Amino acid sequence: MARGTAIVTGAGTGIGTAVAHALLAEEWNVTFCGRRLDRLSAAIAESGVSPGRALAKTCDVSNSAEVAELFAATVETFGRVDLLFNNAGSSHPYAMIDEVPVDAWERIVSVNLTGAFLCAREAFRVMRNQRPMGGRIINNGSISAHAPRPGSVPYTTTKHAISGLTRSLALDGRAYSIACGQIDIGNAETDMTQRMSSGVRQPDGQIRPEPVMDVRNVARGVAYMAGMSLDANVLFMTVMASGMPFVGRG
């Protein structure tokens, strides 16, 4: 018997895929959410899970109607929603604020912030109306929620906002057995972070390589948070490559 049903956004690649696989290994039913069905289907096939425990569902998280359909399809398939890993996100290349196109800003905000809000909103609605009531929302923050990289205004701003969303949901969810926490990740090795080994811009303007960590460390962290009973919550967890320039002076 499954321990519950999870929705993972951005599940077709990187951190999302790793987390979805870890949850399947922990006996969760999992809805893999993303923009491309081929990637979602491939990620499910890679897991080796038995049929019926994973669902591929395309969704633009910045579209409220598609988000509602994502949750409706999950409830129809598995009966309820016990966990949301709010992971889908987007970034922008290094740029000073006056060099960031307005449409790029709006795109990043629509995915990173509005998308997280819409998914959390629907999860909260489902969780407080299902029986037994309750569930858990885990937001993917970032090291940038604490300290920005140079030239990262759109991304960093949205990740600071995610911390506010996490705290508000942790407070508002108390009466409904809905726990909310956040995992802040630094330099997990994925396709998006391949450039780390060749060099990343530092505050002094230099380009230097940075250490990375296996993305499975992130997946284990999320699985740990997800596996707690609802009377306990990890409000914030930081998982980072040990040698990356974050603590101290770099």
KOLMAR-178502 format. One record per residue: x, y, z of N, C-alpha, C, O, CB in turn. Coordinates in steps of 0.2 Angstrom, whole numbers, plus 2048, in hexadecimal, padded with zeros to 3 digits. Glycine has a CB too. Layout:
% residues N
NODE    nx    ny    nz   cax   cay   caz    cx    cy    cz    ox    oy    oz   cbx   cby   cbz
NODE     X     Y     Z     X     Y     Z     X     Y     Z     X     Y     Z     X     Y     Z
...
END
This chain:
% residues 250
NODE    nx    ny    nz   cax   cay   caz    cx    cy    cz    ox    oy    oz   cbx   cby   cbz
NODE   804   7FA   800   800   800   800   804   806   800   809   807   804   7FB   800   806
NODE   803   80B   7FC   807   811   7FB   806   815   802   801   815   805   804   815   7F5
NODE   80B   819   803   80B   81D   809   808   823   808   806   827   80D   812   81E   80C
NODE   806   825   802   803   82B   800   804   82D   7F9   807   829   7F5   805   831   805
NODE   801   833   7F7   801   835   7F0   805   83C   7F0   803   840   7F4   7FA   835   7ED
NODE   80A   83C   7EC   80E   842   7EB   80D   845   7E4   80C   841   7DF   815   841   7EC
NODE   80E   84C   7E3   80E   84F   7DD   815   852   7DD   817   856   7E1   808   854   7DC
NODE   819   851   7D8   81F   854   7D7   81F   858   7D0   81E   856   7CB   825   84F   7D7
NODE   820   85F   7D1   820   863   7CB   827   864   7C8   82C   863   7CC   81D   86A   7CD
NODE   828   865   7C2   82F   865   7BF   832   85E   7C0   838   85D   7C1   833   86A   7C2
NODE   82E   859   7BF   830   852   7C0   834   84F   7BA   836   849   7BB   82B   84E   7C2
NODE   834   852   7B4   837   84F   7AE   83E   84F   7AE   841   84B   7AA   834   852   7A9
NODE   842   853   7B2   849   854   7B2   84C   855   7B9   848   857   7BE   84B   859   7AD
NODE   852   854   7BA   856   857   7C0   853   855   7C6   852   84F   7C8   856   85E   7BF
NODE   853   85A   7CB   851   859   7D2   84A   856   7D2   848   852   7D6   851   860   7D5
NODE   845   858   7CE   83E   855   7CE   83E   84E   7CC   83B   84A   7D0   83A   859   7C9
NODE   842   84C   7C7   842   845   7C6   845   841   7CC   843   83C   7CE   846   843   7C0
NODE   84B   843   7CE   84E   840   7D4   849   83F   7DA   849   83A   7DD   854   844   7D6
NODE   846   844   7DC   841   844   7E1   83B   840   7E0   839   83C   7E4   83E   84B   7E3
NODE   838   840   7DA   833   83B   7D8   835   834   7D9   831   830   7DB   830   83D   7D1
NODE   83B   833   7D6   83E   82C   7D7   83E   82A   7DE   83D   824   7E0   844   82B   7D3
NODE   841   82E   7E2   842   82D   7E9   83B   82B   7ED   83B   827   7F1   846   832   7ED
NODE   836   82F   7EB   830   82E   7EE   82D   828   7EC   82A   824   7F0   82B   834   7EC
NODE   82D   826   7E6   82B   81F   7E4   82F   81A   7E7   82B   815   7E9   82C   81E   7DC
NODE   835   81B   7E9   839   815   7EC   836   815   7F3   837   810   7F7   840   817   7EC
NODE   834   81A   7F6   831   81A   7FD   829   819   7FD   826   81A   802   832   821   800
NODE   827   816   7F7   820   813   7F7   81B   818   7F6   815   817   7F8   81F   80F   7FD
NODE   81C   81E   7F4   817   823   7F2   815   822   7EB   818   81F   7E7   81A   82A   7F3
NODE   80E   824   7EA   80C   825   7E4   80E   82C   7E1   80E   830   7E6   804   824   7E3
NODE   810   82D   7DB   813   833   7D9   810   835   7D2   810   831   7CE   81A   833   7D9
NODE   80D   83B   7D2   80C   83F   7CC   812   843   7CA   814   847   7CD   806   843   7CD
NODE   815   841   7C4   81A   845   7C1   817   84A   7BD   814   849   7B8   81F   840   7BC
NODE   818   850   7BF   816   856   7BB   81B   85A   7B7   821   85B   7BA   812   85B   7C0
NODE   81A   85C   7B1   81F   860   7AE   81C   862   7A7   816   861   7A6   825   85C   7AC
NODE   820   866   7A3   81D   868   79D   81D   863   797   819   864   792   821   86E   79B
NODE   822   85E   797   823   85A   792   821   853   794   824   850   798   82A   85A   78F
NODE   81C   850   790   81A   849   792   81F   844   791   820   83F   794   814   847   78E
NODE   823   845   78B   829   840   78A   82E   83F   790   830   83A   791   82C   842   783
NODE   82F   845   792   834   845   798   831   842   79E   835   83E   7A2   837   84C   79A
NODE   82B   843   7A0   828   841   7A5   827   839   7A5   828   835   7A9   821   844   7A6
NODE   825   837   79F   824   830   79D   82B   82C   79E   82C   827   7A1   821   82E   797
NODE   830   82F   79C   837   82C   79C   839   82C   7A3   83C   827   7A5   83C   830   798
NODE   838   831   7A7   83A   831   7AE   836   82C   7B2   839   828   7B6   838   838   7B2
NODE   830   82A   7B0   82C   825   7B4   82F   81E   7B2   830   81A   7B6   825   825   7B2
NODE   831   81D   7AB   834   817   7A9   83A   816   7AC   83C   810   7AE   834   817   7A1
NODE   83E   81B   7AD   845   81A   7B1   844   818   7B8   849   814   7BA   849   821   7B0
NODE   83E   819   7BB   83E   817   7C2   83D   810   7C3   83E   80D   7C8   838   81B   7C5
NODE   83A   80C   7BE   839   805   7BE   833   804   7C3   832   7FE   7C5   83F   802   7C1
NODE   82F   809   7C4   829   808   7C9   824   803   7C5   823   803   7BF   826   80E   7CB
NODE   820   800   7C9   81B   7FC   7C7   815   800   7C4   814   806   7C7   818   7F7   7CC
NODE   811   7FE   7BF   80C   802   7BC   807   804   7C1   805   800   7C6   809   7FE   7B6
NODE   804   80A   7C1   7FF   80C   7C5   801   810   7CB   7FD   813   7CE   7FB   806   7C8
NODE   808   811   7CC   80A   815   7D2   80D   81C   7D0   80F   820   7D4   80F   811   7D5
NODE   80D   81D   7C9   810   823   7C7   80B   826   7C1   809   822   7BD   817   823   7C4
NODE   80A   82C   7C1   806   82F   7BC   80A   835   7B9   80D   839   7BC   7FF   832   7BF
NODE   80A   835   7B2   80D   83B   7AF   808   840   7AD   803   83E   7AA   811   839   7A8
NODE   809   846   7AF   804   84B   7AD   807   852   7AB   80B   855   7AF   7FF   84D   7B4
NODE   806   854   7A5   809   85A   7A3   805   860   7A6   7FF   860   7A7   808   85B   79B
NODE   809   865   7A7   805   86B   7AB   80A   871   7AA   810   870   7AC   804   869   7B2
NODE   807   877   7A8   80B   87D   7A9   809   880   7B0   803   882   7B1   809   882   7A3
NODE   80E   880   7B5   80C   882   7BC   80A   889   7BC   807   88B   7C1   812   880   7C0
NODE   80B   88D   7B7   809   894   7B8   802   895   7B5   7FF   89B   7B5   80E   898   7B3
NODE   7FF   890   7B3   7F8   890   7B0   7F3   88D   7B6   7F3   887   7B7   7F7   88C   7AA
NODE   7EF   891   7B8   7EA   88E   7BE   7E6   889   7BC   7E5   884   7C0   7E6   894   7C1
NODE   7E3   889   7B6   7DF   883   7B4   7E3   87D   7B3   7E0   878   7B5   7DB   885   7AD
NODE   7E9   87D   7B0   7ED   877   7B0   7EF   874   7B6   7EF   86E   7B7   7F3   878   7AB
NODE   7F0   879   7BB   7F2   876   7C2   7EC   873   7C5   7EC   86E   7C8   7F4   87C   7C6
NODE   7E6   876   7C4   7E0   873   7C7   7DF   86C   7C4   7DD   867   7C7   7DA   877   7C6
NODE   7E0   86B   7BD   7DF   865   7BA   7E4   860   7BC   7E3   85A   7BD   7E0   866   7B3
NODE   7EB   862   7BE   7F0   85E   7C1   7EE   85A   7C7   7EE   854   7C8   7F6   862   7C2
NODE   7EB   85E   7CC   7E9   85C   7D2   7E2   857   7D1   7E2   852   7D5   7E7   861   7D7
NODE   7DE   859   7CD   7D8   855   7CC   7DA   84E   7C9   7D7   849   7CB   7D3   859   7C7
NODE   7DE   84E   7C4   7E1   848   7C1   7E4   843   7C7   7E3   83D   7C7   7E5   849   7BB
NODE   7E8   847   7CB   7EB   843   7D0   7E6   840   7D5   7E7   83A   7D7   7F0   847   7D4
NODE   7E1   844   7D7   7DC   841   7DC   7D8   83C   7D8   7D6   837   7DB   7D7   847   7DE
NODE   7D6   83D   7D2   7D3   838   7CE   7D6   831   7CE   7D3   82C   7CE   7D1   83A   7C7
NODE   7DD   831   7CD   7E1   82B   7CC   7E3   828   7D3   7E2   822   7D3   7E8   82D   7C9
NODE   7E5   82C   7D8   7E7   829   7DE   7E3   82A   7E4   7E4   827   7E9   7EE   82C   7DF
NODE   7DE   82F   7E4   7D9   830   7E9   7DA   836   7ED   7D5   838   7F0   7D9   82A   7ED
NODE   7E0   838   7EE   7E2   83E   7F2   7E8   841   7F0   7EC   83E   7EC   7E1   83C   7FA
NODE   7EA   846   7F4   7F1   849   7F3   7F4   84A   7FA   7F1   84E   7FE   7F1   850   7EF
NODE   7FA   847   7FB   7FD   847   802   803   84B   802   805   84E   807   7FE   840   805
NODE   806   84D   7FC   80C   850   7FC   80D   854   7F5   80B   851   7F0   812   84B   7FD
NODE   80F   85A   7F6   811   85E   7F0   818   860   7F1   81A   863   7F5   80C   864   7EF
NODE   81C   85E   7EC   823   861   7EB   823   866   7E6   823   865   7E0   828   85B   7EA
NODE   823   86D   7E8   822   872   7E4   829   874   7E1   82D   878   7E4   81F   879   7E7
NODE   82B   871   7DB   832   871   7D9   833   875   7D2   838   877   7D1   834   86A   7D8
NODE   82E   875   7CE   82F   878   7C7   832   87F   7C8   82F   883   7CC   828   878   7C3
NODE   837   881   7C4   83A   887   7C4   83D   889   7BE   83F   885   7B9   83E   888   7CA
NODE   83F   88F   7BD   843   892   7B7   848   897   7BA   847   89A   7BF   83E   895   7B2
NODE   84D   898   7B6   852   89D   7B7   854   8A2   7B1   851   8A1   7AC   858   89A   7BA
NODE   858   8A6   7B2   85A   8AB   7AD   862   8AC   7AD   865   8AC   7B3   857   8B2   7AE
NODE   865   8AC   7A7   86C   8AD   7A7   86E   8B4   7AB   86A   8B8   7AC   86F   8AE   7A0
NODE   875   8B4   7AD   877   8B9   7B1   876   8C0   7AD   877   8C1   7A7   87F   8B9   7B1
NODE   873   8C5   7B1   871   8CB   7AE   870   8D0   7B4   86D   8CE   7B9   86B   8CB   7AA
NODE   872   8D6   7B3   871   8DC   7B8   869   8DD   7B7   866   8DC   7B1   875   8E2   7B6
NODE   866   8E0   7BC   85F   8E1   7BC   85C   8E5   7B6   857   8E4   7B3   85C   8E4   7C2
NODE   860   8EA   7B3   85E   8EE   7AE   85F   8EB   7A7   85E   8ED   7A2   862   8F5   7AE
NODE   862   8E5   7A7   863   8E1   7A1   85E   8DB   7A1   85E   8D7   79C   86A   8DE   7A1
NODE   85A   8DA   7A6   855   8D4   7A6   84F   8D7   7A3   84C   8DB   7A5   854   8D2   7AE
NODE   84D   8D3   79D   847   8D5   799   841   8D4   79E   841   8CF   7A2   846   8D1   793
NODE   83C   8D9   79D   836   8D8   7A1   832   8D1   7A0   830   8CE   7A5   831   8DE   7A0
NODE   832   8CF   79A   82F   8C9   799   833   8C3   79C   830   8BE   79E   82E   8C8   791
NODE   839   8C3   79D   83D   8BE   7A0   83B   8BE   7A8   83A   8B9   7AB   845   8BF   79F
NODE   83B   8C4   7AB   839   8C5   7B2   832   8C2   7B2   831   8BE   7B7   839   8CC   7B4
NODE   82D   8C3   7AE   826   8C1   7AF   826   8B9   7AE   822   8B6   7B1   822   8C4   7AA
NODE   82A   8B6   7AA   82A   8AF   7A9   82D   8AC   7AF   82A   8A7   7B1   82F   8AD   7A3
NODE   832   8AE   7B2   835   8AB   7B8   830   8AC   7BE   830   8A7   7C1   83C   8AE   7B9
NODE   82D   8B1   7BF   829   8B2   7C4   823   8AE   7C3   820   8AB   7C8   826   8BA   7C5
NODE   820   8AD   7BD   81A   8A9   7BC   81B   8A2   7BD   817   89E   7BF   818   8AA   7B4
NODE   822   89F   7BC   823   898   7BD   825   897   7C5   822   893   7C8   829   896   7B9
NODE   82A   89B   7C7   82D   89A   7CD   829   89C   7D3   829   898   7D8   834   89E   7CE
NODE   825   8A1   7D2   821   8A4   7D8   819   8A2   7D7   816   89F   7DB   822   8AB   7D9
NODE   817   8A5   7D1   810   8A4   7D0   80E   89C   7CF   809   89A   7D2   80D   8A7   7CA
NODE   813   899   7CC   812   891   7CB   812   88E   7D2   80D   88A   7D3   817   88E   7C7
NODE   816   890   7D6   817   88D   7DD   810   88F   7E1   80E   88A   7E5   81D   88F   7E1
NODE   80E   895   7E0   808   897   7E4   802   893   7E1   7FE   890   7E5   807   89E   7E3
NODE   801   892   7DB   7FB   88F   7D8   7FB   887   7DA   7F6   885   7DC   7FB   88F   7D0
NODE   801   884   7DA   801   87D   7DC   800   87C   7E4   7FC   878   7E6   808   87A   7DA
NODE   803   881   7E8   802   881   7EF   7FA   882   7F0   7F7   87F   7F5   806   886   7F3
NODE   7F8   887   7ED   7F1   889   7EE   7EC   883   7ED   7E8   881   7F1   7EF   88E   7E9
NODE   7ED   87F   7E7   7E9   879   7E6   7EA   874   7EA   7E6   870   7EC   7EA   877   7DE
NODE   7F1   873   7EC   7F2   86D   7F1   7EF   86F   7F8   7EC   86A   7FB   7FA   86D   7F2
NODE   7EF   875   7FA   7EC   877   800   7E4   876   800   7E2   873   805   7ED   87E   802
NODE   7E1   877   7FA   7DA   876   7FA   7D8   86F   7FA   7D4   86D   7FE   7D7   879   7F3
NODE   7DC   86B   7F7   7DB   864   7F7   7DC   861   7FE   7D8   85D   800   7DF   860   7F1
NODE   7E2   863   801   7E4   860   807   7DF   861   80D   7DE   85D   811   7EB   862   809
NODE   7DC   867   80D   7D8   869   812   7D1   867   812   7CD   867   816   7D8   870   814
NODE   7CF   864   80B   7C9   862   80A   7C8   85A   80A   7C3   857   809   7C6   865   804
NODE   7CE   857   809   7CE   84F   809   7CD   84C   810   7CE   850   815   7D4   84D   805
NODE   7CB   846   810   7CB   842   816   7CF   83C   816   7CE   838   811   7C4   841   818
NODE   7D4   83B   81A   7D6   83F   820   7D9   845   81D   7DC   846   818   7DB   83B   824
NODE   7D8   84B   821   7DA   851   81F   7E1   852   820   7E4   84F   824   7D6   857   823
NODE   7E5   856   81B   7EC   858   81C   7F0   856   817   7EE   852   812   7EE   855   823
NODE   7F7   857   817   7FC   856   813   802   85A   814   802   85E   819   7F9   857   80B
NODE   806   85A   80F   80D   85D   810   80F   861   809   80E   85E   804   812   859   812
NODE   811   867   80A   814   86B   804   81B   86C   805   81D   86F   80A   810   871   803
NODE   81F   86A   800   826   86C   801   828   870   7FB   828   86E   7F5   82B   865   801
NODE   82B   876   7FC   82C   87B   7F7   834   87A   7F6   838   87A   7FB   82B   882   7F9
NODE   836   87A   7F0   83D   87B   7EE   83F   882   7EE   83D   886   7E9   83E   877   7E7
NODE   843   884   7F3   846   88A   7F3   84C   88A   7EF   84D   889   7EA   847   88C   7FB
NODE   852   88D   7F3   858   88D   7F0   85D   890   7F5   85B   894   7F9   858   891   7E9
NODE   863   88F   7F4   868   893   7F7   867   89A   7F6   869   89E   7FA   870   891   7F5
NODE   864   89C   7F0   863   8A3   7EE   85E   8A6   7F3   85D   8AC   7F3   861   8A3   7E7
NODE   85A   8A2   7F6   855   8A4   7FB   858   8A7   801   855   8AB   805   850   89F   7FD
NODE   85F   8A6   802   863   8A9   807   868   8AE   805   869   8B3   808   866   8A4   80B
NODE   86C   8AC   7FF   871   8B1   7FD   871   8B0   7F5   871   8AB   7F2   878   8AE   800
NODE   870   8B6   7F2   870   8B6   7EA   877   8B5   7E7   87C   8B6   7EA   86D   8BC   7E8
NODE   876   8B2   7E1   87C   8B2   7DD   87C   8B9   7D9   877   8BC   7D8   87C   8AC   7D8
NODE   882   8BB   7D6   882   8C1   7D2   87D   8C1   7CC   87D   8BC   7C9   889   8C3   7D0
NODE   87A   8C6   7CB   876   8C7   7C5   870   8C2   7C4   86F   8BF   7BF   87A   8C5   7BF
NODE   86D   8C1   7CA   867   8BC   7CA   861   8BE   7CD   85D   8BB   7D1   86A   8B6   7CE
NODE   85F   8C5   7CC   85A   8C8   7CF   853   8C4   7CE   850   8C3   7D3   859   8CF   7CC
NODE   851   8C2   7C8   84B   8BF   7C7   84A   8B8   7CB   845   8B7   7CF   849   8BD   7C0
NODE   84F   8B4   7CB   84F   8AE   7CE   84F   8AF   7D6   84B   8AC   7D9   855   8A9   7CC
NODE   854   8B3   7D8   855   8B4   7DF   84F   8B7   7E2   84D   8B5   7E8   85B   8B8   7E1
NODE   84C   8BB   7DF   846   8BF   7E2   840   8B9   7E3   83D   8B9   7E8   843   8C4   7DD
NODE   83F   8B5   7DE   83A   8B0   7DE   83B   8AB   7E4   837   8A9   7E8   839   8AC   7D8
NODE   842   8A9   7E5   843   8A5   7EA   843   8A8   7F1   841   8A4   7F6   84A   8A2   7E9
NODE   844   8AE   7F2   842   8B1   7F8   83B   8B1   7FA   839   8B0   7FF   845   8B8   7F8
NODE   837   8B2   7F4   830   8B2   7F5   82D   8AB   7F7   828   8AA   7FB   82C   8B4   7EF
NODE   830   8A6   7F4   82E   89F   7F6   82F   89E   7FE   82B   89A   801   833   89A   7F2
NODE   834   8A1   801   835   8A0   808   82F   8A3   80C   82D   8A1   811   83B   8A4   80B
NODE   82C   8A9   809   826   8AC   80C   820   8A7   80B   81C   8A7   810   825   8B3   809
NODE   820   8A4   805   81A   8A0   804   81B   89A   809   816   898   80C   81B   89D   7FD
NODE   821   897   80A   822   891   80E   81F   893   816   81C   88F   819   829   88F   80F
NODE   822   899   818   820   89B   81F   818   89C   820   815   89A   825   824   8A1   821
NODE   815   89F   81B   80E   8A0   81B   80A   89A   81B   805   899   81F   80C   8A5   815
NODE   80C   895   817   808   88F   816   809   88B   81C   805   887   81F   80B   88B   810
NODE   80F   88B   81F   811   887   826   80C   88A   82B   80A   886   82F   818   888   828
NODE   80B   890   82B   806   893   830   7FF   892   82F   7FC   88F   833   808   89B   830
NODE   7FD   893   828   7F6   893   827   7F4   88B   827   7EE   88A   827   7F5   896   820
NODE   7F9   887   826   7F7   880   825   7F6   87C   82C   7F3   877   82C   7FC   87C   821
NODE   7F8   87F   831   7F7   87C   838   7F0   879   839   7F0   874   83C   7F9   881   83D
NODE   7EB   87D   838   7E4   87B   83A   7E2   875   836   7DD   872   837   7E0   881   839
NODE   7E5   874   830   7E3   86F   82B   7E8   869   82B   7E7   865   826   7E2   872   825
NODE   7EC   868   82F   7F1   863   82F   7F5   863   828   7F7   85E   825   7EE   85C   830
NODE   7F7   869   826   7FB   86A   820   801   86D   822   802   873   824   7F7   86F   81B
NODE   807   869   821   80E   86B   823   811   86E   81D   810   86B   817   812   866   826
NODE   815   873   81D   819   876   818   820   877   81A   821   87A   81F   815   87C   815
NODE   824   875   816   82B   876   817   82F   878   810   82C   878   80B   82F   870   81A
NODE   835   879   811   839   87C   80B   840   878   80B   843   878   810   83A   883   80B
NODE   842   876   805   849   874   804   84D   879   800   84B   87A   7FA   849   86C   801
NODE   852   87B   803   857   880   7FF   85D   87C   7FD   861   879   801   859   886   803
NODE   85E   87C   7F6   863   878   7F3   868   87C   7F0   867   881   7ED   85F   874   7ED
NODE   86E   879   7F1   874   87C   7EE   879   878   7EA   87C   873   7ED   878   880   7F3
NODE   879   879   7E3   87E   875   7DF   87D   86E   7DF   881   86A   7DF   885   877   7E1
NODE   876   86C   7DE   875   865   7DC   877   864   7D5   875   868   7D1   86D   863   7DE
NODE   87A   85E   7D3   87C   85D   7CD   876   85A   7C8   874   855   7C9   882   857   7CD
NODE   874   85F   7C4   86F   85D   7BF   871   860   7B8   876   864   7B8   868   860   7C1
NODE   86D   85F   7B3   86F   863   7AC   86F   86A   7AD   873   86D   7AA   869   861   7A7
NODE   86B   86D   7B2   86B   874   7B2   871   877   7B6   873   87D   7B5   865   877   7B7
NODE   875   873   7B9   87B   875   7BD   881   872   7BA   887   873   7BE   87A   873   7C4
NODE   881   870   7B4   887   86D   7B1   88D   873   7B0   893   871   7B1   886   86A   7AA
NODE   88B   879   7B0   88F   87F   7AF   893   880   7B5   899   883   7B5   88C   885   7AD
NODE   891   87D   7BB   895   87E   7C1   89C   87C   7C1   8A0   87F   7C4   891   87A   7C7
NODE   89D   876   7BE   8A4   873   7BD   8A8   877   7B9   8AE   877   7BA   8A3   86C   7BB
NODE   8A6   87B   7B4   8AA   87F   7B0   8AB   886   7B2   8B0   889   7B0   8A7   87F   7A9
NODE   8A6   888   7B6   8A7   88F   7B9   8A1   893   7BA   89D   893   7B6   8AC   893   7B5
NODE   8A0   896   7C0   89A   89A   7C2   89D   8A1   7C4   8A2   8A1   7C7   896   897   7C7
NODE   899   8A6   7C2   89B   8AD   7C4   89B   8AE   7CB   896   8AC   7CE   897   8B2   7C0
NODE   8A0   8B1   7CE   8A0   8B2   7D5   89F   8B9   7D7   8A0   8BD   7D2   8A7   8B0   7D8
NODE   89E   8BB   7DD   89D   8C2   7DE   8A2   8C7   7DD   8A1   8CD   7DB   89B   8C3   7E6
NODE   8A9   8C5   7DC   8AE   8C9   7DA   8AF   8C9   7D3   8B4   8CC   7D0   8B5   8C6   7DE
NODE   8AB   8C6   7CF   8AB   8C7   7C8   8AE   8C1   7C5   8AE   8C0   7BF   8AE   8CD   7C6
NODE   8B2   8BD   7C8   8B6   8B7   7C6   8B1   8B1   7C4   8AC   8B1   7C7   8BB   8B5   7CA
NODE   8B3   8AD   7BF   8B0   8A7   7BE   8B4   8A1   7C1   8B9   8A0   7BF   8AF   8A6   7B6
NODE   8B1   89E   7C5   8B4   898   7C8   8AF   892   7C9   8A9   893   7CA   8B6   89A   7D0
NODE   8B2   88C   7C8   8AE   886   7C9   8AC   885   7D0   8AF   887   7D4   8B2   880   7C6
NODE   8A6   882   7D1   8A4   880   7D8   8A2   879   7D8   8A0   876   7D3   89E   885   7D9
NODE   8A3   876   7DE   8A1   86F   7DF   89A   86E   7DF   896   873   7E0   8A4   86D   7E6
NODE   898   868   7DD   891   866   7DD   890   860   7E1   895   85D   7E3   88F   865   7D5
NODE   88A   85E   7E2   888   858   7E5   883   854   7E1   880   856   7DD   885   85A   7ED
NODE   883   84D   7E3   87E   849   7E0   877   84B   7E1   875   84C   7E7   87F   842   7E2
NODE   873   84B   7DC   86C   84E   7DD   868   849   7E2   863   84B   7E4   868   84E   7D6
NODE   86A   843   7E2   867   83E   7E7   867   840   7EE   863   83E   7F2   86A   837   7E6
NODE   86C   844   7F0   86C   847   7F7   866   84C   7F8   863   84C   7FD   872   84B   7F8
NODE   864   84F   7F3   85E   854   7F3   857   84F   7F4   853   850   7F8   85D   858   7ED
NODE   857   84A   7EF   851   845   7EF   851   842   7F6   84B   841   7F9   852   840   7EA
NODE   856   840   7F9   856   83D   800   853   842   805   84F   840   80A   85D   83A   802
NODE   855   848   804   853   84E   809   84B   84F   808   848   84F   80D   856   854   808
NODE   849   84F   802   842   850   801   83E   84A   804   839   84B   807   840   851   7FA
NODE   840   844   802   83D   83E   805   83D   83E   80C   838   83B   80F   841   838   802
NODE   842   840   810   842   840   817   83C   845   819   839   843   81E   849   843   81A
NODE   83C   84B   817   837   850   818   830   84D   817   82C   84E   81B   838   856   815
NODE   82F   84A   812   829   847   810   826   841   814   820   840   815   829   845   809
NODE   82B   83E   817   82A   838   81B   828   839   822   826   835   826   82F   833   81B
NODE   828   83F   824   827   841   82B   81F   841   82C   81B   842   828   829   848   82D
NODE   81D   83F   832   816   840   834   814   847   834   818   84B   835   814   83C   83A
NODE   80D   848   833   80B   84F   832   80B   853   839   80A   859   839   804   84F   830
NODE   80D   850   83E   80E   854   844   815   856   845   817   859   84A   80C   84F   84B
NODE   819   855   840   820   858   840   821   85B   839   81E   859   834   825   852   841
NODE   826   860   839   827   863   833   82F   866   832   831   869   837   823   869   832
NODE   832   865   82D   838   868   82B   837   86F   828   835   86F   822   83D   864   827
NODE   837   874   82B   835   87B   828   83A   87D   823   838   87F   81E   835   880   82E
NODE   841   87C   824   846   87E   81F   84B   879   820   84E   877   825   848   885   820
NODE   84D   876   81A   853   872   81A   858   874   814   855   876   80F   851   86A   818
NODE   85E   875   815   863   877   810   867   871   80F   86A   86E   813   867   87D   813
NODE   868   86F   808   86C   86A   806   870   86D   800   86E   86F   7FB   867   864   803
NODE   877   86C   802   87B   870   7FD   882   86C   7FC   884   868   801   87D   877   800
NODE   885   86D   7F7   88C   86A   7F6   891   86D   7FB   891   873   7FC   88F   86C   7EF
NODE   894   869   7FF   898   86B   805   89D   871   804   89D   875   808   89B   865   808
NODE   8A0   871   7FE   8A5   876   7FD   8A3   87C   7F9   8A7   880   7F7   8AB   872   7F9
NODE   89D   87D   7F8   89A   882   7F3   89B   889   7F7   89B   889   7FD   893   881   7F1
NODE   89C   88E   7F4   89D   895   7F7   896   898   7FA   893   89B   7F6   8A0   89A   7F3
NODE   894   896   800   88E   898   803   88F   89A   80A   88E   8A0   80C   889   893   803
NODE   892   896   80E   893   898   815   89A   89B   815   89F   899   812   893   891   819
NODE   89A   8A0   819   8A1   8A4   81A   8A2   8A9   814   89D   8AC   812   8A7   89F   81B
NODE   8A8   8A9   812   8AA   8AE   80D   8AB   8AB   806   8AE   8AE   802   8B0   8B2   80F
NODE   8A9   8A5   805   8AA   8A2   7FF   8B0   89D   7FF   8B2   89A   7F9   8AA   8A7   7F9
END
